[in-house]
Amino acid sequence: MKNVLTIFACLAALALTNCESKKEKEEKEAAIAAAKADSTTAANTAAFEERRARIKRERDELSERRRLAAEEKAKASATYKDVKGKTVYYKSEVMPVFRGSQEELEQYIQDNVNYPTSAQADQVEGTVLVDFVVGADGVVRDVEVAETTSDAVKEKLSEEAVRVVSAMPTWTAGTQGGKPVDVRVSLPITFQLEM
């Protein structure tokens, strides 16, 4: 009987050891899975931040190129005649302003841009630089795409950028010599997918 109890005790101890080993193994596997998930999340976050930085850099470069080009045009001639024969300034003493602040302009764009589903599906991101005239009456007209950060952006996002700018409410007109004038404006519209 003593031998049977000893064998039973040994088997119980062995079974308990195996149970603990299984539990430890499951805990290790769970810890490894959690570490992999954290690593994947960190990699995705890093890739997302890198993409954001690239898009911002491209937008800034595009805007700077356009600003320099406008300055060169203004040096050659401060104005030009549009198709209707109206005088349009490249740069006025007081530039046009959207409802009084840059923040309101950014909010308008954020609230009114509809990211095209085909661009979302293809993961197209980038900037569309839109040129337009703010008339002496503050009305936006002659909206056109000046430049984009890529051909895919031009193909998939230009139409939406033009739509949003064309639908803008009246701006505060630019002035020259204290009088409202027509002024050419460039506006970058950036499309970025969320993570």
Secondary structure as the mmCIF struct_conf table of DSSP 4:
data_model
#
loop_
_struct_conf.conf_type_id
_struct_conf.id
_struct_conf.beg_label_comp_id
_struct_conf.beg_label_asym_id
_struct_conf.beg_label_seq_id
_struct_conf.end_label_comp_id
_struct_conf.end_label_asym_id
_struct_conf.end_label_seq_id
HELX_RH_AL_P HELX_RH_AL_P1 LYS A 2 ALA A 76
BEND BEND1 ALA A 78 ALA A 78
STRN STRN1 THR A 79 LYS A 81
TURN_TY1_P TURN_TY1_P1 VAL A 83 LYS A 84
BEND BEND2 GLY A 85 GLY A 85
STRN STRN2 THR A 87 TYR A 89
BEND BEND3 TYR A 90 LYS A 91
BEND BEND4 GLU A 93 GLU A 93
STRN STRN3 VAL A 94 VAL A 94
STRN STRN4 VAL A 97 VAL A 97
BEND BEND5 PHE A 98 PHE A 98
TURN_TY1_P TURN_TY1_P2 ARG A 99 GLY A 100
HELX_RH_AL_P HELX_RH_AL_P2 GLN A 102 ASN A 112
HELX_RH_AL_P HELX_RH_AL_P3 THR A 117 ALA A 121
TURN_TY1_P TURN_TY1_P3 ASP A 122 GLN A 123
STRN STRN5 GLY A 126 VAL A 134
TURN_TY1_P TURN_TY1_P4 ALA A 136 ASP A 137
BEND BEND6 GLY A 138 GLY A 138
STRN STRN6 VAL A 140 THR A 148
BEND BEND7 THR A 149 SER A 150
HELX_RH_AL_P HELX_RH_AL_P4 ASP A 151 SER A 166
TURN_TY1_P TURN_TY1_P5 ALA A 167 ALA A 167
HELX_LH_PP_P HELX_LH_PP_P1 MET A 168 TRP A 171
STRN STRN7 THR A 172 THR A 172
HELX_LH_PP_P HELX_LH_PP_P2 ALA A 173 ALA A 173
STRN STRN8 GLY A 174 GLN A 176
TURN_TY1_P TURN_TY1_P6 GLY A 177 GLY A 178
STRN STRN9 LYS A 179 PHE A 191
#
